[in-house]
C-alpha cells in the first residue's frame, strides 16, 4: 500500500500569463501552524511579527518573506475571495484605474516606475492564505512588474476607442488570484503612435480611494525622474501597511474595544434592517447576476450647489452632513421609518505615517439618525452632525468584525445590514501633469453594484449625484424618481431650514406600513422580502406546506437551500408533499426545482420522464469535465449540493441517485448499480478521462464504475472516495464483536474529554443511534428471509423492508471486487477507522495498484459534508482536480 500526505496534492501549475509571485511558496506544502492567539476580549490578534515571519520562513527556507500579519476584517465576505473565489463577489471589488496619455511616451520609464511603486509598497507584493480561520497577508520580496502591451493602432481610427473600452472592461472584470498575485496588474493600450491608455487594476483588499491619489502622485514623479535618466526622488517608506495593522491591533483591546463594540451593537440593532426603499422586483436568491448594476446621475444646478455650501457654513456642519441629512429625510418620507440608517466609508487614516501609504484603510460604518418627533431640517442637521462625529470616533473597528460580533454569526453570504451606501468622493485624485504629456482620467464603469444602492457624490468640478444600483432590485425609472425627489428635498432645505421634514412634497408616496421582514441575526438585522404570490392551487398548497416546514411565510420564488433547508428538512417536507398530492417524488427533484414555483410545475405535469433518470444535474454548467458522485447508502443526493457549490461554478457536477425511490425496480448488487450508473454517465460523457467520486457506500459503487471503465480501456483521471468502508469491512457490522469493540473504545475515549452535561447529551444521542441501527438490522434480517423471487408481486410490507438503504447495505456486505489498476484518493474523518472491522486505508490500499492518497477531513460520518465544514474538504478536492488538469493540458479548463 502506498500512502502519501495530503500536502502533495496542492501543486497545480499556473498558466504562463499569470505572474506567480509565490510559486515556490505554493509548492512548499506549508503546514497549518498556529498563527493567531486568542485575546482575552474575544478578538484574534496575530503572533508577534518576528514569530510569525520565523514560522513562515522555516516552512519555506528558499523564500524571501518580508512581513506577515492577520488581515483586519474590513469586509464580511473577504475570506470567500480566497476560499471560494469562483462563487464569491471578489471580481466586483476589483479597482480599475485608466489614464488617457497623449504625447511621446517612454514605455521603459513607465515600466520602471510601476516596478518601483510595487517595490516601495509591500501591500502590492502581498499574497493571502487562510490559516486557522483567519485571512493572513504575506509580503514577499519584489518581483519584476510586467507591463502588458495591447496594440490597437492597426484598427480603423473610428473603432479604436470602442475596442479599448471593451479590452479595459475585460481586464477590469478578470478576477484576482489572491493566493498568488500579482495584486497590481498593468496594461498599456496603444491607440496610436502618441496616444495610449494606461490601465492599472488592483483590488479593494489592498487599495482604497485615498491610495489612488498616492499611486498617481508617485507614478508622475517617478516617471519624470526615470525618463530623464535620474534616480527616484522618493524616500523609502519608514512605515508600511503591516506596521499600521499591528498598531491597530494594539488599539483594539480592553475598554477601548468594549466601548467600540457596545457603540456599534447599539447602532446596528434594528427591526427593519434599514431597508427603507421599496424594491421593484422580488428579492432574488443569491446568484451570478446579484451584483449586476447600472447608474443614473444628475448634476445639481450651480445655484443649488452654492446654496448647499452656504448652508453648511451657516449651520457649522460639513457639506457631507448636509447632503446626508437630505437623503435621510428622503428615505424617511419614502418609508415612514423613524430610524434611518445608511452606510458610508471613512478614510480611517488616523496616523500621519500612513498618509503616503497604499493599502486598505477605508472602513464601512453605519450612520443611524433618528427622525422621530418630526424635526425641522435645522434640527435634523444637528442630529446628523452628532451621529457622524460619534461614528468617526469609532471608525477604526473593522466593519466585517463588527458585523460578525453583532449578529453572532459568520455567514459570509448574508446581505449587509443596510440598503444604501452613501459616499462623498473627496480623496485626493487630481490629474497629474507631466511635461510633454497630456494625462486625463479615462472613465470606466464595469456594470456592477456592490450594494443595493450606492449614492456617489462628487463635488468637483460640479456637484453631481450618481446612483449605482442593482438591476435585479430596481428599475431605472425608480432611480430617476429618487434623483428628482432628492433635488426637491435639497431645495427645500436651503430655502427654509426651519421647515419640518413632514412638510416635504415629493413624488414618491410614503409606504403605509413597513414591508414584512424576516429576522436573520441575533439583533434582528433583517433583509426585506417582497414575496411573490401563488398563482394556482398547487402553488398555494405548497406554500402552506413550506410555511409549516420553515415556520415562516415563504414566497414561490424563494430557494429551498438559500432559506437554510437541508436533507432532513427536505425529507420531512416531501413526506407531507407526497401525502398532499398522492405522488412519489425523489428528494433529488429539489436540486433541479428548489422553489415552490418550479416544484409546482413538476407536480402539475402529467408525465415527467426525467424523474426516472438516476442522473441529476446538481451543477450542469462549467468548462471543465464533469465530476460524477454516487451518494451514500440512502441513495439521496440533496447534501451533494454543498460539495458542488464549494467546488465552484466552473466545475460541472452530477449526482447519481439510487433506483427505487420513485417506484422503479431497485438494483441489488454493487455490480448492477455500477453498470446502470455507467450507462447514465455515458449519456453525458461518452469518452474518458472520467472524474468519479462516492460518499460512504457510494464510494464502493464509484470504485466498481472505475474498475469497469479500466477494463474497457477508458481512462479514469480521478477516483475520490469519502469515508468509504473497504470491501469486507462490513462483515459483522454493526454488531459484530470487532466492530463493537472498536466503536465502544472510540466513544469512551471521546466521552472522557467532555464535561458531565455534554456526556449526558452525547450518551443520549448514541443510545438513539444504537436503537436505529437495531431496527434497521432487524429489517434487513426480515428482508433476507423473504422469497427473493417474488419482487414483482411483493406486498407493501415487503417493499418497506426492502428500502433502498437496506438493500444498499446488503449489497455492500456482499461486495468483494477485483483489484483496481489505478490510484485512489481517500478523504477520511478521524472516527471512520473505529466504525468498521477493517481500516479503510488498509483495505483500499490492498486493492489500488497505483497506491492511495489520504486526506484527513473534519466532522464525522454524518456531518463531514455539512455546509459549515465542507469548505476545507472542497479545497483539497479542487486542488486534486487541478493537478489532473495540469497533467492533461488537452482537457477543457486545463491550465496551459
ABEGO torsion letter per residue (X at the ends): XBBBBAAAABABBBBAABBBAAAAAAAAGBBBBBABBBBAAGBBBBBBAAAAAAAAAAABAABBBABBBBBBBABAAAAAAAABAAABAAAAABBBBBBBBBEBBBAAAAAAAAAAAAAABAAAABBBBBBGGBBBBBBBBBBBBBBBBBBAAABBAAAAAAAAAAAAAAAAABBBBAAAOBABBBBBBBABAABBBBBBBBBAAABBAAAAAAAAAAAAAAAAAAAAGBBBABBBBABBAAAAAAAAAAABBEAAAAAAAAAAAAAABBAAGGBABBBABBBBBBBAAAABBBBBBBBBBAAAAAAAAAAAAAAGBBAAAAAAAAAAAAAAAAAGBABBBBBBBBAGBABAAAAABBEBABBBBBBBBBABGGBBAAAAAAAAAAAAAAAAAAAABBAAAAAAAAAGBABAABBBABABBBBBBABBBBBBBBBGBBBBBBBBBAGBBABABBBBBBAOABBBBBBBBBAAABBAAAAAAAAAAAAAAAAAAAABAABBAAABBBABBBBABBBBBBBABAAGBBBBBBBBBBABAAAAAAAAAAAAAAGBBBBAABBAAAAGBBAAAAAAAAAAAAAAAGBBBBAAAAAABABAAAAAAAAABABBAAAABABBBABABEABBBBBBBBBAAGBAAAAAAAAAAAEAABBBBBBBBBGAAGBBBBABAAAAAAAAAAAAAAABABOBBBBBBBEAAAAAAAAAAAAAAAAGBBBABBBBBGBBBBGAABGOAABAAAAAAAAAAAAAAAAABBAAAAAAAAAAAAAAAAAAAAAAAAAAAAAABBAAAAAABBAAAAAAABAAAAAAAAAAABBBBBBBBBBBBBBBAAAAAABABBAAAAAAAABAAEBBBBBBBEBAAAAABAAAAAAAAAAAAAAAAAAAAABAABBGBBX
